[in-house]
Amino acid sequence: MDVMIIATKACTHRKNLEKELECLRIPYRVCFVEDCADLVQKFGIRHSPNLVVDDEVVFRKQPTEVELHAYFDTKK
């Protein structure tokens, strides 16, 4: 499973999302919109943060802990 956070460098929610993914033991990578114009265009990024799983945007906002658990429980 390829999990990617796409966020601005100034996004205050990104660190929370990272912590929640770490608690769920989900490996992820972070891509910053300032450095990845290709991803911004490809996924139509307009807000921060975004969570992309297996090349699909699954959240275009800061998901709640419950939303993250529910989503990743279906991926097991």
C-alpha positions as CSV (number, residue, x, y, z in Angstrom):
1,M,0.0,0.0,0.0
2,D,1.4,3.4,-1.0
3,V,0.3,6.1,1.4
4,M,1.2,9.7,0.7
5,I,0.4,13.0,2.5
6,I,0.3,15.9,0.2
7,A,0.4,19.2,2.1
8,T,1.8,22.7,2.2
9,K,4.9,23.3,4.2
10,A,2.9,25.6,6.5
11,C,0.0,23.1,7.0
12,T,-0.7,22.9,10.7
13,H,-2.6,19.7,10.4
14,R,0.1,17.7,8.6
15,K,2.0,16.8,11.9
16,N,-1.3,15.5,13.4
17,L,-2.0,13.4,10.4
18,E,1.6,12.0,10.5
19,K,1.2,11.1,14.2
20,E,-2.1,9.3,13.6
21,L,-0.6,7.3,10.7
22,E,2.3,6.4,12.9
23,C,0.0,5.2,15.7
24,L,-1.8,3.0,13.1
25,R,1.6,1.8,12.0
26,I,0.9,2.9,8.4
27,P,4.1,3.7,6.5
28,Y,3.7,6.9,4.5
29,R,5.7,9.6,2.7
30,V,5.2,13.4,2.7
31,C,5.2,15.4,-0.5
32,F,5.0,19.2,-0.2
33,V,2.9,21.1,-2.8
34,E,5.7,23.7,-3.1
35,D,8.0,21.0,-4.4
36,C,5.6,18.8,-6.4
37,A,3.7,20.8,-8.9
38,D,3.1,17.6,-10.9
39,L,1.2,16.0,-8.0
40,V,-0.8,19.1,-7.4
41,Q,-2.0,19.1,-11.0
42,K,-2.5,15.3,-11.1
43,F,-4.7,15.1,-8.0
44,G,-6.3,18.6,-8.3
45,I,-4.9,19.7,-4.9
46,R,-6.5,22.9,-3.6
47,H,-6.4,22.4,0.2
48,S,-4.0,20.9,2.7
49,P,-3.6,18.2,3.9
50,N,-4.6,15.5,1.4
51,L,-4.2,11.8,1.9
52,V,-3.5,9.7,-1.2
53,V,-3.6,5.9,-1.0
54,D,-2.6,3.8,-4.0
55,D,-2.8,6.7,-6.4
56,E,-6.3,7.8,-5.2
57,V,-7.1,10.8,-3.0
58,V,-9.0,9.4,-0.1
59,F,-9.2,12.5,2.1
60,R,-9.0,16.2,1.0
61,K,-9.0,17.4,4.6
62,Q,-7.7,16.5,8.0
63,P,-9.5,13.2,8.6
64,T,-10.7,12.4,12.1
65,E,-9.1,9.5,14.0
66,V,-12.3,7.5,13.6
67,E,-12.3,8.2,9.8
68,L,-8.7,7.0,9.5
69,H,-9.3,3.9,11.5
70,A,-12.5,3.1,9.5
71,Y,-10.6,3.6,6.2
72,F,-7.5,1.6,7.0
73,D,-9.5,-1.2,8.7
74,T,-11.0,-1.9,5.3
75,K,-7.5,-2.1,3.7
76,K,-6.3,-5.0,6.0
